[in-house]
């Protein structure tokens, strides 16, 4: 069916608030400043605010938090922010020093000093480091953002002289991706600035990949792959082989969840024979490991299932163009989900969740299939792989749960032994707190797991201030995690915290996500409502004392909940949200999410979106709880106009609301830890005011 825009797509005449979509428009920013001033003057005057801000800042800038890093040739590299280095330091220390309580750090780049020297609003967005052929030296690209935007500039940096390379690789500001193919060659996808032939997609990402040789101007780079404007984006990558050599390629994201993978060989671009919904990861024992997000039948005799981890011999494919025999590496149970693959010098590891609890397995091929051996961990919380490299035997893991501070573990991939390198000191008093994993029955009978963190001696009289958090989209899992800010600003004050593992997420693999996509999305909202109703039915809390919070896609969830069940909560924190679901595909990166939400230009999908879009379903006659909107001017992913426009509807209707828009901050709504502490303090001041019995204020 040909899809055409419908005649009733909102226009300047049908939507009186389109002027708020002008991100840097003078009238729009004047409105933002008025709302910021009103909200800040009220919430910061609350006697709880200074306490919450100080606690958040102490947690976020603590000197004894874990310095997560990457290991290269005996050095550990880390990016660090604290109260003295607000923008941050990129630094390194020896592995021996890293194992001590007081590592001696060697600063490579001081971002605060760089911003001052260049009079720029630099936000560090990462270092892309390439191991040269000698195995001992490196090339590096530093990514910097203006105020936290997704758009970045990249500048080649000399890690030994600690200076930017004169006449080195430098790119202009754009949403972009670049990888080293060798010491003197980059593959880069960016906005090439061609006025006659656009090179960015409708989603705002690049779709032309070029090869750029050292010493030549960027505009003379050679095109090697071109996608289409309707793609989400095209980005280069490299596959590192077991001998250290690399094969360059590119991923052409047709939609957010479907991708074509290309390898660049001497004979040109060759398409990897993979299904559209999958994720290639690492090469192990000559095989390319691939996580499936759909069923796949590569030949008549093999059928693999969505969620499987499979492998095929890469040399066979490169020689013949066919994958040859495809092997099943790991098939998760209905309670499990594959989370990631890591290759160390001594072996291959697989991270999974089982009933939303993390596990790590060692993978080894056998004559009759792959063997998966569990690695013994210190508890039954969440575990994630934070670093691996096929030339380093240590694989770094992070372990935590709601009440156990994060621990950095070093797993020796040659022996399977696990060593605790460092543990964060407790950030809050967890004595007397308990964690329960419970189930709620959704509208279709599906059991929805959720975690409840509360005081052990809680009286179930419906009076406990309770914060319920959810996301439910893009196959993102919400796992047990330790939060010093939630602990200090909420749990220590007698509040309860609930984490909802609703459909749309990835807690139980691709099927859990796909059950909540597009016109099935009401299931996500029914799941969240069922968790809230279950928590209230237990006697833990009541609508008067229940608040909810979510960001980005979770901000959409909050907006829908505000409309569908305003009676069920007394506080709603709406962070960097999508709210106008009839125009989201026209704003910034919105077009890239059509495969998640459905298209407003498809009549059937639009009909559903009209039923859930928070902006269009606002009803001034409803008795809404007073919401708090939080967004950022510099968010170039989710347009701040979403939050602005719904807040303006509240204002026009004379309904109470709070609104704070950070002028910097990107999609996190905070460009640094100081801003993050401020935002956090505003949120918990608001929650406390709304949900805590007045006599306890």
N, C-alpha and C positions, 0 to 999 in steps of 0.2 A: 504494500500500500504506500502510495506517495504521501508524505507528510507535508502539509502546508501550514503556515502560521494561521491561527484562527483570527477571525475578524474582531474579537473582543479582547485581544491582548491589551493590557493596560497601556494607555497613552497619556500624554501630558494633560489631556482633557478629562480622562476618566480617573486618573490618579492625581489628586491635588498636591501630593507630597513628593513628586519626582525631584523637586529642587533639592531635597535632602540627599539625593544620590550624587550630587556634585561634591565629591570627596573634599576638595579644597576650596569649594565655593564660599565666597565671603558671607553670604546670607546663611548658608548651612553651618559654617563654623561659628558665626555669631550665636546661632541657636544652641550649638553644642556648648559653647562657653557659658551661656546662661544656665544651662542644665547642670553643667559641672559645678559652677559656683553655688547653685542652690543645693545640690546634693552634698558637696564637700562641706559647706558651712553647717549643714544639719548633722551629718554623720560624724564628722571630725569633732564636733562639739560634744558628742556623747562621751561620758566619762570612761566608757569601755574602750574607745578607739585607741588612745595612746598605748594602753596595755596590749591590745591585739597587734598593733603595728610593731611595737618593740619585740614582742614574742616572735612574730613572723620574721622580722629582720634578723633576730638572733639565730633562728633556725636556718634561714636561707644563706647567711653569711658566716656561719660558724667555721672556725679554723679547723675543727676536728671532724668535719664531714669528710666523706670518702672522696679522694681525688682519683676519679675513674680515669683510666689511661689506656694507651696502646703501647705495645712493646715492639721495639725495633733495635736489633743488634745490641742488646744489653741496656738500652735506654727506655725509660717509660715517659711518654709524652702526655700532657694533661692541659686542659683549659680550665682556668680558675677565676672565679669572681668572689670578691668579698667587699667589706665596707670601704676599704682603702682603694680597691681596684674595681670600680663599679662596672666598667666596660670589660675588664678582664685581662688576664695574662695567659699567653701560650708559653708553656715552659716544659722542662724535662729534668729528670734525675736518673741516676743509675738504678738498675734493678735492685742492687744490694741496698742502696739508700732507701729505696721505695719500701722495702720490707721493714724498715725501722719506724718508730713512732714519730720521728722528726726528720723527714727526708730533706736533703739539701737540694733546693730547686735552682735550676739555671734558666733564667728568663730568655726566651727567644724573641717574643714580641709583646710589648706593652701596648694594648689597644687604647687605653686612656691617653697615654703619651702621644700615640699616633694621631688620635682624634684632635688633641690639642694642637699639635704641630701643623696639622692639615686643615684645622678649623672645619672639621667634618663630624657628622653624627654617626660615627662608625659603630656598627654592631657586628661582632665576630660571628661568622656563619660556618666556620670549619676550615680545616687544612686538608687538602687533597695531596697525599704523599705517595710518591712512586719510588720503588726500590730499583736502582739502576742495575745493569748487568753484572757489575762486579760484586753485587750483594752487600756492599758496605756503604755506599753513598746513595743519596736520595735527591729527587727533585720534588718541588713543592709548589702548590698553588694555594694562596690564601683567599678565602671568600669573605667579602665585607658587604654589609647591607646598610642602607640609609635608614636609620631608625627602626630596623627590625623587619623590613619588607622581605617578601620572598625574592624579589628582584635583587641581584647582587652584582658586584664587580669582582673579577678575579685577577690577582697579581702574583707573578712568580716571586718566590721568596727563597733566599739562600739561608739554609738552616745553620750553616757554620759561621758565616759572617754576620748573621742576624740582620740582614738588610734586604730590601727588595732588589731584584736582579736588574741592573741597568740594561735597557734594551731587551729585557726578558718578555715573556708572554704577559700581556695585559688585555683585559676585555672591558667593554663598556657595560653600563648598567642594563641588566635584562634578566628575565627568568631564563636560566641557561643551565647547561651541563657540559662538563669537559673531563676528559680522561687522558692520561699519558699513554701513548702506544709504545714509545721508546723515549730516550732522554731528550730528543730534539723534535718530537712530533706529538701534537695533540689531535684528538678528535673532539670537535666542539659543535654543539647545537645552541644557537642563540637567535636573537632578533637581528637579522642581517641588514635591516633598514632599507630594503628594496621597495621604493615607493611604487614601482610599476607592477611588482609581483610580491605581495605580502609573504612573509616567512614565519609568521606566528599563527597559531590555530585560533579558532573561535574561543577557546578556553584561555588564550593568552600565553601559551607555551610554544617553544620552537618546534618546527617540523622539518628543518633542513640540517643535515649533518655534513660537516666538511672536515677535511684533513688540513691541518695548519702546521707548516714547517717552520722551525726556528729561523729567525732572521728575515722573515717575509712579512709584509703587512697582512693584517687579518682579512682585509677585503680581497686578498689574492689567494685565500684558502681554496682548496679544490673540493667541489661538491662530490660526495660519494653516496648519499642516500637522501631522497626527498619523500616525505609523507604527503598528507593532504591537509587543507585547512580544517576539515571536519574531524581529524584525529584529535585526541586529547593532547598528544605531544609525541615527539621522537627524541630519544636521548641515547648518547653513546655509552658503552660499557666495555670492559675487558674481562675475559676469562683467563685466570692464571693457571697454567698447567703445572704438573708436578715437578718439572725441571726448572720452574721459574719463568719460562717464556710465557708470552701472552698472545691470545687471539682477540682481536678487536671485533666489536659488533655494535649493534644498536637495537633498542627496543622501540617498536612502533606501537604506541598505545592507541588502538582503534577506538576503544571506550575506556572507562576507568578500570574495568575488570577484564577486558580482552586485549591481548597483545600479540603482535607478530615479532618474533626474534630473528635477527639477521646476524650472520657472521661474515666478515670481510676477508676473503681469501684471494689468492693470486688470480683466480678466475672471476673475481667480482663478488657481489653480495649474494650469499647463499642463505636461503630461509631454513631455519631449524624446523624439523618435522614434528612440531608440538601442537597440542590443541590450543585454542585461543585463551582459555582460562587455566593458566598454570604459571608457576614461578620457578625458573631454573636457578640453582643456587651455587653449589660448589662442584669441583671435580675431585673424585676420590677413586683411587685404584683404576684410573683411566676412564671411569664412568662419569657422565654428567648427571648429577642428582636433580630431580625435578619434583616439585610439589604440585599436585593436581587440585584444581578447584572445579573440575567437572569430570564426568565419566569419560574414559578414553579407550578406544579400541584400535590400537596401531596396526593390528593384523587380525586375521580370522581366528587365531587361536588364543588371543589375549584380550581380556577386558579388565581394565583397571577402573577403580571407583574414585569419585570425588573425595578428596582428603588423603588419598594414597601418596606415599613418597616412592617414586620409581627412578630407574637409572638405565642408561644405555651407553655403549662404548663410543666415545667421541671419535677415536681414530677411524673406526669403521664408517661412521657417518661422513667424516671429511674425505675418506677415500672413495666412497660409493654414492654419497648423497642420500643414503638410507640409514635409519637408526639401528638396523640389525635387530638383535634380540633385546627386547625391553624387559627389565627385571623388576619385580616388586621388592622394594627395600623394606617398607614398613606400612602396615595397614592399621590405622587407629581404630579402636573400638568406638561404639556410639558415645562413650563418655570422654573420649580423648580428642585432642586436636594437635596437629603438627605446628610447632611454633618457629622452628628455625634449624638450620644445619650449620655446623662449624667444623673446619678442618684445621688441625694442629699438626705439628711435625711428627707426632706419634700416633695419629689416628683421627677418626671422624666421629663427631658427636651430634646427637639429635636432641633438641629441646622439645618437650611436649607438655601439654597440660592434661590432667586427668581429674574430672570433676572440679575444674578450675583451680587445681593445685599443680605446681610445677614439678617436672621430673627431667632428668638428663640420662640419655642412653648412649652407649658406645656402639657404633655400627661397624661390622666387619663382614665382608663377603665370604660365603662358603660355597662349596660345590653344589649344595642343594638350596641356595638362597642366602639372604643376609641374616646375620645374627645381631640381635639388639640386647645388649647387656646393661642393666641398670647401674648407674653410678650412685654410690651411697652419699647422701647429703645430710646436713645437720638437722633437718626438720621437715615439716610438711607444709611449707609456705609456698611462695612464688619464687621461681628461679629463672634467670634469664642469662643468656650468653652476651657479655659486654665486649669481648675481644677475642679474636682468634686470627692466626696467621700460619700458613703451612710451613713457614720457616722458623716458627717459635714453638717450643714444646709446651709452654704454658698457655692454657686457655683460661680467661678470666670470667668468673660468674658472679652475679649478684643474687644474694638470697635475702628474703625479707617476708614478713607477714604483718598483719595489722598491729600487733603488739611487740614484734621483734624488730629492732632497728636493723637497717641494711648491713650486711656483711659482704665484703669482697673476698671471694674464694679464688684460689689458684689451683686449677686442675692440671696435673701433669699428664699430658695426653699419651706419654709413653708408658706410664705405670698405673693410670687410673686413680692415683692418690689425690686427695683433696686437702688443701691447706688453707686455713683462714689467715688472710693477709692483714685485714683490719676490720673493725666493727665500729659503727657509729655509736657513741654513747647515747643512752636514752634521752630523747628530747621532751618527754612528758612522763608523768607518773602513771604507769599502767597498772599499778597494784589495784586489785579489786575489779578490773575490767575483764570481761569474757567475750569470746567470739563464737557465734553460732552460724552454721550454714543451714538455712531453712528453705522450704519450697512453698510457692504460691501457685494456685491453679488459675491459669489464664482463661479467657472467655471460650476458647476452643478445647479446654481441658489440658493443654500442655503445661507441664510442671516447670516453673520458672525459679531457678536457684537464686538466692540472695544471701548476703552476709549481713549479720547484725552485730555491731560492736556496742556494748553497753556495760553499765555497772552491774556487778554480780548481784547486788542487793536491791536492784530496781524494783519498785513497787508498781505492779501492772494496773494502774488506775487511770491510764490514758493521759498522764500529765507530763511525761518526759519530753523535753524539746528534742526533736529528731530531725536529722538531715538525711535525705534520701538522694543518692547520686545515680545518674544513668547516662548512657550514650546510645547504644543500639544502632550501629551502622557501620558500613564499610569493612566488615569483618574484623573490627577492632575489639580485642578482649579486654575486659576489666578484671584484673586479678588482684588478690590480696596484696596490699602494699602498705608500707609504714610511712605515715605522714606526720611530721613534727608539727606542722601548722594546724592540722585537724586536731591532733592530740592536745596541743597547748591552748588553742582558741575555742575548742568545742568539747572534747571528751573530758578534759580536766574540770570543766565548768558544769559537768553533770549531763551533758547532751549525749544522745545516742547517734550512731552513724550507721547507715544502711547502704550497701552497694548492690545494685540490681544487675543481674546477668541476663538481660532481656535479649530476645531475638533481634537479628540485625547485626549483632556482634559476632565474634569468632570463637567464643568460648568452647563450642562443640563442633568446630570445623566449618567448612563451606556451606553445608546444608542449614546450619543455624543462622548464618547470614542470609542466605538466599530466601529463607522463609519470610523475611521481612523487607524484601526489595520491592520497589515500584508500587503497584496497586495492592500488594500484600502488606503495605506498611502499617496499616491500622493494627496489625498483630503486635507490632513493637509498642504501640501506645497502650493497647489492651494489657500487654505484659506488665508494663510499668504501673498501670492503674491497679492491676491485681496484686502487685507487691505492696503498694501503698495500703490497699484495703486489708491485706493480710496482716501487715504491721499494726494497723489500727485495731483489727479484730483481736489481736493478741493481747490488747490492753497496754502495750508499750507506750502508745501515744494516741493522739486524737487529731482531727483536722486543725484544731486551734493551735496545736503545738508541732505540726508537721510542716517542714520546709523542703524544697527540692532545688537541685542545682545541676546544671549541665552546660557544656560549651561546644560551639561549632555545630556539628550535627546534634549534639546533646542540647544545644541552645534551641534548635528546632523542636526537639522533644519538649523542652520547657514551654515554648510558645504554644504548642498543641495542647499540653496539659493545662495551661492557663485558660484556654478556651473550652476544652472538653470537660474538665472537672474542676472548675474554680472553687467548688465547695470542699475539695479534698485536701487543701493545703492553705496555709496562712502566710507563706513566704515562697517566692519563686526567684531564684538567681539565674538570669538569662545571660550567658557569657558568649561573646563573639558569635551571635546566632545567624542562622538562615531563618527568615520569617515571611518574606514575600515569595511564595512558591510558584507564583505565576510569572515572575520576572527573574527568578534566581539564575536562570540559564543565560541571561543577558548581562549579568554583572560579574566582572572580574573572572575568576576561575570557574564560575558557575556552570558553564557548558560542559565541563569535564565530569559533572556529577549526574548527568542525565541517566546513565546506566544504573545509578543507585535509586534515584527518586522518580524517574519517568520524565517525559518531555511535556511541557505545557503546550507544545505545538502538535502533539498527538491527541486527537479528540478524546479517546478512551482514557489515556493517562491524565489528561487535563481534567476530565470529569472527576477523577479521584482526587487530584491535587486540590481542586476547588473545595473538597470536603474537609481538608485538613490544614490548608494554608493559614497560619496564624494571623497574618495581616488582613486577609480578606474575610476571615471569620470573626474578627473583633466585633463585639456587640456591646455598645455603651450601656445597654439595659442590664447586663449581667453584673452581679456583685463580685467583682474581681478582688482577690487579695492584692495588696500593694506590691508590685514587682520591682526588682532592681535589674536594670539593663547595664551590662558592661561590654564595651567594645573598644576598638582602636582606630584612629584615623589612618595609621600606617599599615593596617591590615589589607594587603593586596591579594588575599585569598578569598575570604568571606567579606563582602562589601559592608562597610559600616552603615550604609543606607538601610539595611534590614532593621537594625536596632533603632536607628533614628526614626524611621517612618512609623513603626508601631508605637514607640514612645510618644510621637507626635499625636497619634490618634488618642492615646490616653489624655494628653494635654488638652486636645480639642474637646474631649468629652467631659473635662473637668474632673477626671478620675486621678487618684493619687498614684504616683510612681516615682522612682528614683532612677537617675541616669548618670553614668560616668563613662566618658570616652577619653582614653589616654591618647594624647596627641602623637606619641610614639608607640612602639611596642609590637608591631606586626600582629600575627595571628594569635600570639600568646597574650596579647593586650598588656605586655610588660617587656620593655627593652632591656631591663636590668633587674637585679635583685631588690634594689630600693623601690622601684616601681611595683615589683611583684608583691613586696610587703605592704605597700600602700593599698593596692587592689584587694589583697587578702583581708586587711584590716577593715576596709569598707564593707566587704561581704559579711564578715562575722559580726560586725557592729549591727548591720541591718538584720541578720538572722536572729541575733540575740534580742534586739528590740521587738521583732515580730513574734518570736516564739517563746520567749522566757516569761513566766508569770511576772507581772509588774512588780510584785513585792520583792523579787529577786534581783531587780536591776540595780 
